[in-house]
């Protein structure tokens, strides 16, 4: 297979520029970066497709191009279109609400970041201390679980409702009566 080095370089540049543009705060640049990534992906699939100019099932056995990258290219085009349409709607709505194209820091995000930094400082201070206990229940008196049965404690009454085919809820049998 004869692949042009120019296609590989262009694909790498498109990937690099797309990733760089997607890391910006401007939503328009994020859209442009995503479009660049989509085009770079299509170019990658074009490179791995096979012999240019041949149909997938044309010619000798060794000269066939692979039909899977062609199907993947169509899928990548559709996905790029759908996400681009979503990003355009997001940019339009953001512009309607705030006349801004950039994503600002949220006050809750800043507070969370500061709280996390403070928690990390406390954890670093606690890491210096040598702790012997490996449980949260230090000094707590524990007792084994005891299972209570009606035969052990006469004060326990079985008053839970039960399902019977011939009994209505108001007509429950009294204690000691047969429940069948």
N, C-alpha and C positions, 0 to 999 in steps of 0.2 A: 504494500500500500504506500502510495506516494503522497505524503501530507506536506503541505507548504509550511515552512517555518514562520512565514508571515501570519498565517491563521492562528498559530499557537501564541505568537507574541501579542497579536490583537486581542485574543481571548483573555490572556493573562492581564493585559492592561484594562480591559473592560471589567474583569472581576475586581481588580484592585481599585479602580475608580468607583465602581458600584458600592463596594464595602465602605470606602472612605466617605462617599456621599450619604450613605445610610446612617453613618454615625453622627451626622450634623443634627442640630436642633430644628432646623427649618423643615417643615413638612414637604415643601416643594422639592427640596434637595433629597429628602428621603424617597419621594416618588421617582425622581430622576435616577437615584442610586438603584432602586428596585428595578427600573426599566433596563438599566445597564447590566444588572445581574441576570435578568431574563434573557437579554440578547447574548450575553457571554455564555449562558447555559445552552442556548440554541446553537451557538457557534461550536461549543464543545461537542454537542451531539452531531453536528455536521462533520466534525473532524473524525469522530469514531465511526461514522456511518459506513465508510468503505470507499470503494472506487467511485470517484465522482463521475456523473454522467450515465451510469448504468442503472437499470431498473433492478429491484431486489432479486428477481428470478430471471435474469437475462444472461446469456452467455454460458461459458464453461463453469464448472463447479468452483474453481478457485477465484473466478472473477465476480462472483455475486457480492452484492452489498447486503448488509444486514438490515432487515425490515424493522427490527425493534427500535433502533434510534429514530427512525422516521416517525413511528407512532409516539415515541417519547417526546419528540420535537413538537408534534401537534398538541400533546398534552401540556407541555411547558408553555406553549403559546397561549392556550386557554387559561391556564393558571395565572400567567403574567397579566393577561387581560382582566381577569376577575379581581385580582388583588389591586391592580392599577385603578380600576373603577371604584373599588372600596376606598382607596387612598384619596382619589379625587373627591369623593363624597365627604370624606373626613376633612380634607383641606377646605372645601367649600363651607361646611358647617362651622368649622373653626373660624373661618373668616367672617361668617355671618354673626357669630356670637361675640367675638372679641376684636375683630379687625386686625388679627395677628396671625402670622404664619409660623411663628416659633412656639415650641413647647416650653413653657415656663416650669420652674420647680414648684411643686405643690407644698403648701405649708405643712401638711401632715407628713409628707415625705421628709422634709427637713427636720421636723420634730422627731420623727422615728430615727433618722440618721444620728441626731445628737444624743438621743436616749440610748441607742445601740453603742455609740462611742463611750458614753458614761458607764454602761454595763460592762463593756470590755475592760475599762480601767478598774472597775471593782473586781472583776474576775481575775485580772492580773495581780491585784493586791492580795486576793484570797489564795492565789496559786503559790504564794511564797510561804504560807502557813502549812505546817505539817499536820495533816488530819489523820486521826487514827480510826475514826468511825467510818464504816462503809454503808451505813443505812441512815435514813431520815428519822428513824424511830429510836434514837438514843435516849435512854432514861425513861422510856415509856413502858409501863407494866403491861405485858400482853397476857392474854388468857386464851387457852385453846377453845375452839368453837365447839359448843355443845348443841346437840340436836335434841329438841324437845318433842316428846310424843304425848299423845293424849293419855296414854296409860300411865305415864310417869307423873303428870301433873293434872289433877282433876279440875283445876280452874280453867283449862283450855277447852273451849267449846268449838265444835265443828259446825259453823253456821254459814259456810260458803254455799252458794247456790249450786245446784246440780241439774243435769239434763236427764230427763226421763221421758219416755215416749208417751206415757199415759198421764203424767202429772203436769198440771198447770203451775205457774209460779206461785199462785196463792195457795195451792193445795200441797204444801210440803209435808212429808211425813214427820212426825215428832221423833225425838230421840228414843231409841229403843224399838221403834217400829221397823218392819221389814220394808226396804226400799225397792223391791221388785214389783 
